Amino acid sequence: MQSTITVGVLALQGAFAEHVAACKAAAQKLGLQISVIEVRLPEQLKQIHGLIIPGGESTTMGIFLRQNDFLSSLREFVHANPTMGTCAGLILFANHVDGQARDGQTIVGGLDVDVKRNFFGRQLQSFESSVQITEKVGEGSSAPAVFIRAPGITSVGSNARVLAKISNWPNKDNAASEMAVAVEQGTMIGLTFHPELTDDTRWHEYFLNKLAQRSS
């Protein structure tokens, strides 16, 4: 009998409801039994097998995590269990953040990348584009991606693996041919974009497959 996988979505800000819906749609396609809970308290981390950290304002998110004694529990969970961070979630994962807040960016750390906040522009420069994905993520060579005040991965260390790249974006510097927009290292998956805002569930399927493999 298949056991139920419990997925948590950090519900402090951002499109957490869309992530919940995307997880359920992905699970249906994969034939997996899952439950999804919105995580707002550190003790809820004990109830889940994996976590999604949505986009939002990373500095505001960091302040909340510090004030509620959430950060240490979150860091411990992320380093031991499958976790996917999108946009601001990626910023929390990165070992180094350029353009950090004046009072210092609160980070979970552990992902061997350098990230620049708002690399692709502010809210008005948001855009949708296709990214080139690896065969590991799913069928097809490209996937739609929505970039909203998105960070850029400016450097990928030897411990991280690139899962997707983008070769065309607004205000692109001609000197740059392509840029990593999705990476993976150990238990962590980091995306610069918002997969939950498209109908393509391959990123959530990939994440759920990691959970299923770990639970089997």
RAHUHU-V57358 format. One record per residue. N is the residue number from 1. RES is the residue in one letter. SS is DSSP state (h for helix, s for strand, l for the rest). PSI is psi in whole degrees, -180 to 180 (none if undefined). OMEGA is omega in radians with two decimals (NA if undefined). Layout:
n:N res:RES ss:SS psi:PSI omega:OMEGA
n:N res:RES ss:SS psi:PSI omega:OMEGA
This chain:
n:1 res:M ss:l psi:133 omega:-3.11
n:2 res:Q ss:l psi:131 omega:3.11
n:3 res:S ss:l psi:153 omega:-3.13
n:4 res:T ss:l psi:132 omega:3.08
n:5 res:I ss:s psi:129 omega:3.12
n:6 res:T ss:s psi:119 omega:-3.13
n:7 res:V ss:s psi:134 omega:3.06
n:8 res:G ss:s psi:144 omega:3.01
n:9 res:V ss:s psi:119 omega:-3.14
n:10 res:L ss:s psi:117 omega:-2.97
n:11 res:A ss:l psi:54 omega:3.11
n:12 res:L ss:l psi:-38 omega:3.08
n:13 res:Q ss:l psi:176 omega:3.12
n:14 res:G ss:l psi:-173 omega:-3.02
n:15 res:A ss:l psi:57 omega:-3.09
n:16 res:F ss:h psi:-33 omega:3.13
n:17 res:A ss:h psi:-37 omega:3.12
n:18 res:E ss:h psi:-35 omega:3.07
n:19 res:H ss:h psi:-39 omega:3.10
n:20 res:V ss:h psi:-46 omega:-3.14
n:21 res:A ss:h psi:-40 omega:-3.13
n:22 res:A ss:h psi:-38 omega:3.10
n:23 res:C ss:h psi:-44 omega:-3.13
n:24 res:K ss:h psi:-40 omega:3.12
n:25 res:A ss:h psi:-40 omega:3.12
n:26 res:A ss:h psi:-42 omega:3.14
n:27 res:A ss:h psi:-38 omega:3.12
n:28 res:Q ss:h psi:-41 omega:3.12
n:29 res:K ss:h psi:-36 omega:-3.10
n:30 res:L ss:h psi:-13 omega:-3.08
n:31 res:G ss:l psi:31 omega:-3.14
n:32 res:L ss:l psi:147 omega:3.04
n:33 res:Q ss:l psi:116 omega:-3.14
n:34 res:I ss:s psi:158 omega:2.89
n:35 res:S ss:s psi:147 omega:-3.10
n:36 res:V ss:s psi:130 omega:3.10
n:37 res:I ss:s psi:148 omega:3.07
n:38 res:E ss:s psi:121 omega:-3.05
n:39 res:V ss:s psi:121 omega:3.10
n:40 res:R ss:l psi:-9 omega:-3.10
n:41 res:L ss:l psi:145 omega:-3.10
n:42 res:P ss:h psi:-32 omega:-3.12
n:43 res:E ss:h psi:-19 omega:3.11
n:44 res:Q ss:h psi:-19 omega:3.12
n:45 res:L ss:h psi:-24 omega:3.13
n:46 res:K ss:h psi:-13 omega:-3.07
n:47 res:Q ss:h psi:-5 omega:-2.98
n:48 res:I ss:l psi:160 omega:3.10
n:49 res:H ss:l psi:-25 omega:-3.13
n:50 res:G ss:s psi:163 omega:-3.00
n:51 res:L ss:s psi:142 omega:2.98
n:52 res:I ss:s psi:130 omega:3.08
n:53 res:I ss:s psi:111 omega:-3.06
n:54 res:P ss:l psi:178 omega:3.02
n:55 res:G ss:l psi:-180 omega:-3.09
n:56 res:G ss:l psi:-156 omega:3.10
n:57 res:E ss:l psi:110 omega:-2.98
n:58 res:S ss:h psi:-35 omega:3.13
n:59 res:T ss:h psi:-46 omega:3.10
n:60 res:T ss:h psi:-42 omega:3.12
n:61 res:M ss:h psi:-42 omega:3.14
n:62 res:G ss:h psi:-40 omega:3.11
n:63 res:I ss:h psi:-44 omega:3.12
n:64 res:F ss:h psi:-44 omega:-3.12
n:65 res:L ss:h psi:-38 omega:3.11
n:66 res:R ss:h psi:-46 omega:-3.04
n:67 res:Q ss:h psi:-30 omega:-3.08
n:68 res:N ss:l psi:16 omega:3.11
n:69 res:D ss:l psi:39 omega:-3.05
n:70 res:F ss:l psi:-29 omega:-2.92
n:71 res:L ss:h psi:-45 omega:-3.10
n:72 res:S ss:h psi:-40 omega:3.11
n:73 res:S ss:h psi:-41 omega:3.13
n:74 res:L ss:h psi:-44 omega:-3.14
n:75 res:R ss:h psi:-43 omega:3.12
n:76 res:E ss:h psi:-42 omega:-3.13
n:77 res:F ss:h psi:-48 omega:-3.07
n:78 res:V ss:h psi:-38 omega:-3.10
n:79 res:H ss:l psi:-8 omega:-3.11
n:80 res:A ss:l psi:-14 omega:-3.03
n:81 res:N ss:l psi:152 omega:3.13
n:82 res:P ss:l psi:129 omega:-3.13
n:83 res:T ss:s psi:138 omega:3.07
n:84 res:M ss:s psi:125 omega:3.12
n:85 res:G ss:s psi:130 omega:3.13
n:86 res:T ss:s psi:134 omega:3.10
n:87 res:C ss:l psi:-103 omega:3.12
n:88 res:A ss:h psi:-32 omega:3.09
n:89 res:G ss:h psi:-40 omega:3.07
n:90 res:L ss:h psi:-42 omega:3.14
n:91 res:I ss:h psi:-40 omega:3.12
n:92 res:L ss:h psi:-32 omega:-3.12
n:93 res:F ss:h psi:-32 omega:-2.95
n:94 res:A ss:s psi:142 omega:3.09
n:95 res:N ss:s psi:-26 omega:3.12
n:96 res:H ss:s psi:133 omega:-3.12
n:97 res:V ss:s psi:119 omega:3.06
n:98 res:D ss:s psi:144 omega:-3.10
n:99 res:G ss:l psi:30 omega:-3.10
n:100 res:Q ss:l psi:163 omega:-3.13
n:101 res:A ss:l psi:155 omega:-3.08
n:102 res:R ss:l psi:-35 omega:-3.11
n:103 res:D ss:l psi:8 omega:3.09
n:104 res:G ss:l psi:131 omega:3.14
n:105 res:Q ss:l psi:126 omega:3.05
n:106 res:T ss:l psi:122 omega:-3.10
n:107 res:I ss:l psi:151 omega:2.98
n:108 res:V ss:l psi:-40 omega:3.11
n:109 res:G ss:l psi:173 omega:3.09
n:110 res:G ss:l psi:-15 omega:3.13
n:111 res:L ss:s psi:121 omega:-2.98
n:112 res:D ss:s psi:66 omega:3.12
n:113 res:V ss:s psi:156 omega:2.93
n:114 res:D ss:s psi:134 omega:-3.07
n:115 res:V ss:s psi:139 omega:3.05
n:116 res:K ss:s psi:122 omega:3.14
n:117 res:R ss:l psi:144 omega:3.10
n:118 res:N ss:l psi:33 omega:-3.10
n:119 res:F ss:l psi:-40 omega:-3.06
n:120 res:F ss:l psi:6 omega:3.09
n:121 res:G ss:l psi:174 omega:-3.13
n:122 res:R ss:l psi:-169 omega:-3.05
n:123 res:Q ss:h psi:-42 omega:-3.09
n:124 res:L ss:h psi:-19 omega:3.13
n:125 res:Q ss:h psi:13 omega:3.11
n:126 res:S ss:l psi:148 omega:-3.09
n:127 res:F ss:s psi:165 omega:3.04
n:128 res:E ss:s psi:138 omega:-3.11
n:129 res:S ss:s psi:175 omega:3.03
n:130 res:S ss:s psi:141 omega:3.06
n:131 res:V ss:s psi:150 omega:3.13
n:132 res:Q ss:s psi:121 omega:-3.06
n:133 res:I ss:s psi:158 omega:3.10
n:134 res:T ss:l psi:161 omega:3.12
n:135 res:E ss:l psi:-24 omega:-3.10
n:136 res:K ss:l psi:-31 omega:-3.06
n:137 res:V ss:l psi:-41 omega:-3.11
n:138 res:G ss:l psi:176 omega:-3.12
n:139 res:E ss:l psi:149 omega:-3.13
n:140 res:G ss:l psi:153 omega:-3.06
n:141 res:S ss:l psi:-9 omega:-3.12
n:142 res:S ss:s psi:163 omega:-3.14
n:143 res:A ss:s psi:147 omega:3.09
n:144 res:P ss:s psi:147 omega:-3.13
n:145 res:A ss:s psi:137 omega:3.13
n:146 res:V ss:s psi:125 omega:-3.11
n:147 res:F ss:s psi:117 omega:3.14
n:148 res:I ss:l psi:111 omega:-3.06
n:149 res:R ss:l psi:45 omega:-2.92
n:150 res:A ss:l psi:143 omega:3.00
n:151 res:P ss:l psi:163 omega:3.05
n:152 res:G ss:s psi:141 omega:3.05
n:153 res:I ss:s psi:104 omega:-3.03
n:154 res:T ss:s psi:-17 omega:3.12
n:155 res:S ss:s psi:137 omega:3.11
n:156 res:V ss:s psi:121 omega:-3.13
n:157 res:G ss:l psi:172 omega:-3.06
n:158 res:S ss:l psi:-18 omega:-3.10
n:159 res:N ss:l psi:-11 omega:-3.10
n:160 res:A ss:l psi:149 omega:3.14
n:161 res:R ss:s psi:134 omega:3.12
n:162 res:V ss:s psi:129 omega:3.11
n:163 res:L ss:s psi:-23 omega:3.14
n:164 res:A ss:s psi:152 omega:3.11
n:165 res:K ss:s psi:159 omega:3.02
n:166 res:I ss:s psi:140 omega:-3.11
n:167 res:S ss:l psi:-7 omega:-3.12
n:168 res:N ss:l psi:124 omega:3.11
n:169 res:W ss:l psi:159 omega:-3.14
n:170 res:P ss:l psi:146 omega:3.12
n:171 res:N ss:l psi:32 omega:-3.12
n:172 res:K ss:l psi:136 omega:3.02
n:173 res:D ss:l psi:123 omega:-3.09
n:174 res:N ss:l psi:-19 omega:-3.13
n:175 res:A ss:l psi:-19 omega:-3.11
n:176 res:A ss:l psi:122 omega:-3.12
n:177 res:S ss:l psi:-40 omega:3.12
n:178 res:E ss:l psi:167 omega:-3.09
n:179 res:M ss:s psi:140 omega:3.05
n:180 res:A ss:s psi:136 omega:3.10
n:181 res:V ss:s psi:-4 omega:3.07
n:182 res:A ss:s psi:132 omega:-3.11
n:183 res:V ss:s psi:163 omega:-3.13
n:184 res:E ss:s psi:141 omega:3.04
n:185 res:Q ss:s psi:116 omega:3.14
n:186 res:G ss:l psi:-121 omega:-3.11
n:187 res:T ss:l psi:-9 omega:-2.98
n:188 res:M ss:s psi:138 omega:2.96
n:189 res:I ss:s psi:129 omega:3.14
n:190 res:G ss:s psi:128 omega:-3.14
n:191 res:L ss:s psi:139 omega:3.09
n:192 res:T ss:l psi:-16 omega:-3.00
n:193 res:F ss:l psi:-174 omega:-3.08
n:194 res:H ss:s psi:93 omega:3.13
n:195 res:P ss:h psi:-23 omega:-3.09
n:196 res:E ss:h psi:-13 omega:-3.11
n:197 res:L ss:h psi:11 omega:3.03
n:198 res:T ss:l psi:173 omega:3.10
n:199 res:D ss:l psi:-2 omega:-3.13
n:200 res:D ss:l psi:118 omega:-3.07
n:201 res:T ss:l psi:11 omega:-3.04
n:202 res:R ss:h psi:-33 omega:3.13
n:203 res:W ss:h psi:-39 omega:3.09
n:204 res:H ss:h psi:-34 omega:3.04
n:205 res:E ss:h psi:-43 omega:3.13
n:206 res:Y ss:h psi:-43 omega:3.12
n:207 res:F ss:h psi:-45 omega:3.14
n:208 res:L ss:h psi:-35 omega:3.08
n:209 res:N ss:h psi:-37 omega:3.08
n:210 res:K ss:h psi:-41 omega:3.11
n:211 res:L ss:h psi:-43 omega:-3.12
n:212 res:A ss:h psi:-41 omega:3.12
n:213 res:Q ss:h psi:-36 omega:-3.13
n:214 res:R ss:h psi:-31 omega:-3.09
n:215 res:S ss:h psi:-17 omega:-3.07
n:216 res:S ss:l psi:none omega:NA
